[in-house]
Amino acid sequence: MISIKLNSPTDAMRGVAVRARRARLEQNLTQNGLASRAGVSLGTLKLFESSGKSSFETIVKIAFALGAEAEIETLFPDRPITSIDDVLEAAPRKRGRRK
């Protein structure tokens, strides 16, 4: 497995786009075919693949169309419960403390 260190949000976005394009090609899909399956415009898909820029909604649609929905679900994992104290803690905060 290749480890890639992300230096910025732009690097992360481009990395996701590269992996999505690779998955599309592995599934032998054209850009038009994937755009149709995902329910996004061809221009939106082309912009995403070339720059990584897209709305989160579009990225989720593309992930589902490529069969990668499990990866989306692991984006912000829940904190594991390791003791009864974790269960008894106060309810999760609805607002952060820092700006």
Buried (B, 14 or more C-beta within 10 A) or exposed (E): EEEEEEEEEEEEBBEBBEEBBEBBEEEEBEBEBBBBBBEBEBEBBEBBBEEBEBEEEBBBBBBBBBEBEEEBEEEEEEEEEEEEEEEEEEEEEEEEEEE
